[in-house]
Amino acid sequence: MVLSLTLIVAVATGILAYVNQLTAGPIAEANKKALNDALKEVLIEGSTVGEPEIYEMNGVSYKIYKADKDGQFAGAAVESIENGFGGALTVLVGFDDKGNIINYSVLNHAETPGLGSKSTFWFKKGEKGDITGKNPGANALTVSKDGGEVEAITASTITSRAFLKAVNNAYAAYSGQNVDTNSGASQQKKDVAASEASTKN
């Protein structure tokens, strides 16, 4: 009995390893294509992107894809991850050279179908929660329930807050600021205020 079970486990493990080896390549290619498509979607048309730079902020790593057009800096796309209602929410946010949001793409999520999953389009141009053209450096993006200007996804405030926090953090990484991991708001103003207070004293 023990020998039979051991043999079955060994065969099953071997099959799984073989299948994993066969599918690893195609999965990697599919992920690469999805990322390239997302970069085209969130950056200025015709811009070129190199390998990502890794930016560390408060123990979290952000991937920054800098874009050039006609030899000039044309902004960047930043990959940011936050915990939504159902799990990790990975967002790629495109900024122009002034820090205004061009577009975004949700690369991965585990949100509820028909509710939180609407984050894939809810905040895009022309939609109810449209964030395009906004600059998180001027005002951190928050939902209207929290006193902000962005309309939350209906019945999915938790997902909406997580999404906007990811966007705010993406901007902070893009501009090299510190970030408040609780609210997603920039810490830079607090640092400036503290500096001014110490100068007066």
C-alpha positions as CSV (number, residue, x, y, z in Angstrom):
1,M,0.0,0.0,0.0
2,V,2.7,2.4,1.0
3,L,4.8,1.5,-2.1
4,S,1.8,2.1,-4.3
5,L,1.0,5.5,-2.8
6,T,4.7,6.5,-3.1
7,L,4.7,5.5,-6.7
8,I,1.5,7.4,-7.5
9,V,2.8,10.6,-5.8
10,A,6.1,10.3,-7.7
11,V,4.4,9.9,-11.0
12,A,1.9,12.8,-10.3
13,T,4.8,15.0,-9.2
14,G,6.7,14.2,-12.4
15,I,3.7,15.0,-14.6
16,L,3.1,18.3,-12.8
17,A,6.7,19.3,-13.2
18,Y,6.7,18.4,-16.9
19,V,3.4,20.4,-17.5
20,N,4.8,23.3,-15.6
21,Q,8.0,23.2,-17.8
22,L,5.9,23.1,-20.9
23,T,3.7,26.0,-20.0
24,A,6.3,28.3,-18.3
25,G,7.5,29.7,-21.6
26,P,4.1,30.5,-23.1
27,I,2.9,32.0,-19.9
28,A,6.0,34.3,-19.7
29,E,5.4,35.4,-23.3
30,A,1.8,36.1,-22.7
31,N,2.6,38.2,-19.6
32,K,5.3,40.1,-21.6
33,K,2.8,40.9,-24.4
34,A,0.1,42.0,-21.8
35,L,2.6,44.3,-20.2
36,N,3.7,45.8,-23.6
37,D,0.1,46.3,-24.6
38,A,-0.6,48.0,-21.2
39,L,2.5,50.3,-21.6
40,K,1.2,51.4,-25.0
41,E,-2.2,52.1,-23.5
42,V,-1.0,54.3,-20.6
43,L,1.8,56.3,-22.2
44,I,1.9,59.0,-24.9
45,E,1.5,57.5,-28.4
46,G,4.7,56.9,-30.2
47,S,6.9,57.0,-27.1
48,T,9.6,54.4,-26.5
49,V,10.2,52.6,-23.3
50,G,13.3,50.9,-21.9
51,E,13.9,48.4,-19.1
52,P,12.2,49.3,-15.8
53,E,14.0,51.0,-13.0
54,I,13.2,49.6,-9.5
55,Y,12.3,52.3,-7.0
56,E,12.2,51.4,-3.3
57,M,9.9,53.3,-1.0
58,N,8.9,52.4,2.5
59,G,10.0,48.8,2.0
60,V,7.9,48.5,-1.2
61,S,9.3,48.1,-4.7
62,Y,7.9,50.0,-7.7
63,K,8.7,49.4,-11.3
64,I,9.2,52.7,-13.3
65,Y,9.2,52.6,-17.1
66,K,10.5,55.9,-18.3
67,A,9.3,57.0,-21.8
68,D,11.0,59.1,-24.5
69,K,9.6,60.6,-27.6
70,D,11.7,62.3,-30.2
71,G,14.7,62.2,-27.8
72,Q,12.8,64.0,-25.1
73,F,11.4,62.7,-21.7
74,A,7.7,62.0,-22.2
75,G,6.7,60.8,-18.8
76,A,6.7,57.3,-17.2
77,A,4.5,54.4,-16.3
78,V,4.6,53.1,-12.8
79,E,3.6,49.6,-11.6
80,S,2.0,49.8,-8.1
81,I,0.4,47.1,-6.0
82,E,-2.2,47.5,-3.2
83,N,-4.5,45.2,-1.3
84,G,-8.0,45.4,-2.5
85,F,-11.2,43.7,-1.2
86,G,-10.3,40.4,-2.7
87,G,-6.5,40.5,-2.7
88,A,-3.6,42.1,-4.5
89,L,-4.6,44.8,-7.0
90,T,-1.8,45.6,-9.5
91,V,-2.1,48.9,-11.5
92,L,0.1,50.4,-14.2
93,V,-0.3,54.2,-14.2
94,G,1.0,56.4,-17.0
95,F,2.0,60.0,-16.2
96,D,3.1,62.7,-18.7
97,D,6.2,64.8,-18.1
98,K,4.2,67.1,-15.7
99,G,2.9,64.3,-13.6
100,N,-0.7,64.4,-15.1
101,I,-2.3,61.0,-15.4
102,I,-2.5,59.8,-19.1
103,N,-4.2,56.5,-18.5
104,Y,-4.0,53.3,-16.4
105,S,-4.3,49.6,-16.8
106,V,-5.2,47.0,-14.2
107,L,-2.6,44.2,-14.7
108,N,-4.0,41.9,-12.1
109,H,-6.8,41.8,-9.5
110,A,-8.9,39.4,-7.4
111,E,-11.9,41.7,-6.9
112,T,-15.5,40.6,-7.0
113,P,-16.9,40.2,-10.6
114,G,-19.4,42.9,-11.4
115,L,-18.4,45.0,-8.4
116,G,-14.7,45.6,-7.6
117,S,-13.7,44.2,-11.0
118,K,-15.1,47.4,-12.5
119,S,-11.8,49.1,-11.5
120,T,-10.5,47.9,-14.9
121,F,-12.6,50.7,-16.6
122,W,-14.4,52.8,-13.9
123,F,-11.6,55.4,-13.6
124,K,-10.8,55.7,-17.3
125,K,-11.6,58.7,-19.5
126,G,-15.3,59.4,-19.9
127,E,-16.3,57.0,-17.1
128,K,-17.9,58.0,-13.7
129,G,-14.7,57.9,-11.7
130,D,-12.5,59.5,-14.5
131,I,-9.0,60.3,-13.2
132,T,-7.3,61.1,-16.5
133,G,-5.7,64.5,-16.6
134,K,-5.5,64.7,-12.8
135,N,-2.2,65.3,-11.0
136,P,-1.9,63.5,-7.6
137,G,0.9,65.8,-6.7
138,A,-1.5,68.8,-6.6
139,N,-4.2,66.9,-4.7
140,A,-4.0,63.3,-3.6
141,L,-6.8,61.3,-5.2
142,T,-9.6,60.2,-2.8
143,V,-13.2,59.1,-3.1
144,S,-16.0,61.6,-2.5
145,K,-17.0,59.7,0.6
146,D,-13.7,60.7,2.1
147,G,-14.0,64.3,1.0
148,G,-12.3,63.8,-2.4
149,E,-13.4,64.4,-6.0
150,V,-13.4,60.9,-7.4
151,E,-16.6,58.9,-7.5
152,A,-16.2,55.4,-6.0
153,I,-17.3,52.3,-7.8
154,T,-20.9,51.6,-6.7
155,A,-20.9,49.2,-3.7
156,S,-17.1,48.9,-3.9
157,T,-15.7,51.6,-1.8
158,I,-12.9,49.4,-0.4
159,T,-11.7,48.5,-3.9
160,S,-11.9,52.2,-5.0
161,R,-9.8,53.3,-2.0
162,A,-7.2,50.7,-2.7
163,F,-7.1,51.6,-6.4
164,L,-6.6,55.3,-5.6
165,K,-4.0,54.5,-3.0
166,A,-2.1,52.5,-5.6
167,V,-2.3,55.5,-8.0
168,N,-1.2,58.0,-5.4
169,N,1.7,55.7,-4.5
170,A,2.6,55.4,-8.1
171,Y,2.8,59.1,-8.4
172,A,4.9,59.4,-5.3
173,A,7.3,56.8,-6.8
174,Y,7.3,58.7,-10.1
175,S,8.2,62.0,-8.5
176,G,10.6,60.5,-5.9
177,Q,8.5,61.5,-2.9
178,N,7.8,59.7,0.4
179,V,4.4,58.3,0.8
180,D,1.9,57.7,3.6
181,T,1.2,54.0,3.3
182,N,-2.1,54.4,5.2
183,S,-3.7,57.1,3.0
184,G,-1.5,57.1,-0.1
185,A,-1.0,60.8,0.4
186,S,2.3,62.4,-0.1
187,Q,4.4,62.9,3.0
188,Q,6.4,65.7,1.3
189,K,4.1,68.5,2.6
190,K,4.5,67.3,6.2
191,D,8.3,67.2,5.8
192,V,8.3,70.8,4.4
193,A,6.0,72.0,7.2
194,A,8.3,70.3,9.8
195,S,11.3,71.9,8.2
196,E,9.8,75.4,8.3
197,A,8.7,74.9,11.9
198,S,12.3,74.0,12.9
199,T,13.7,77.0,11.0
200,K,11.4,79.4,12.9
201,N,12.4,77.9,16.2
